Amino acid sequence: METCTTAVQLRTLVKQWKKQGFTVGFVPTMGYLHEGHLSLVQRSKEICDRTVVSIFVNPTQFGPNEDLDRYPRDFARDCQLLVQSEVDVVFHPDAGEMYPPGFSTFVEPGTAAQGLCGRSRPGHFRGVCTVVAKLLNLVTPDYAFFGQKDAQQVAVIRAMVRDLQMDVRIVSCPIVREEDGLAKSSRNVYLDDSQRQAALVLPGALASAQRMIAGGQTDANAIRQQILGELQGEKLAEVDYVEIVDGTNMQEVSKVHEGDLVAVAVRFGTTRLIDNFTVTK
Ligand code: PAF
């Protein structure tokens, strides 16, 4: 596996691949990799001839009181996992490479970024879109892979790619869970034992909602109230939001249909976790 730290190095490599006719897959990450990230890599390797993974903790997507400084990092371990997964290139720029002095151009996301996490984390998706647009410009992949755990991120990026006519196909991959159902997340390491146990209320409440929908319930408010009740029953959980939205444009729905997204965000102490499912009928 090659490591590139500069845009020039990365572009040179990708140009050589393209000359040889290889298709390129790209998995953007902030590192501290887990099986969720590795499932994206695996998918890329199934579809593409060459796979690039970026590891960059992007400062512009963190709010002033968020966890940028303590965000978990372990580049050596990440590289071991990527070598095992037979990734071709890891792109690991520093903040100065991505945001040199004088940097002042941002990508402003549209309506899909307004609710859910966009409401709780103002500016977050502006930072995500800006860095993802930059990374897509550098890697020029045929396909880029994102986890469905960040379902709103996927919707916002799909809208950006559509609106800015970017030449890349966005592939969304299923949520990967721990054995007990908790969605894998780099932020799970922040949880102490009691919070880790309490966090199971997320998949539990979502499973109840799935059962309601399977049983024929279509009233979004009734489903929302059920989830809210279960989450509020856990004393370590502080609910940020419970939302049922159209899976493409992220606008609230009153009747639940196939393709809608049921999404929750909950704080356990200073750790904010998200989880969701897409309605299938
Ligand atoms: O999902 C993430 O890890 C980040 O938001 C991303 C897409 C790598 C952009 O920094």
Boltz pocket constraint, residues with backbone or C-beta under 6 A from the ligand:
constraints:
  - pocket:
      binder: B
      contacts: [[A, 28], [A, 29], [A, 30], [A, 56], [A, 58], [A, 61], [A, 127], [A, 128], [A, 131], [A, 132], [A, 150], [A, 153]]
      max_distance: 6.0
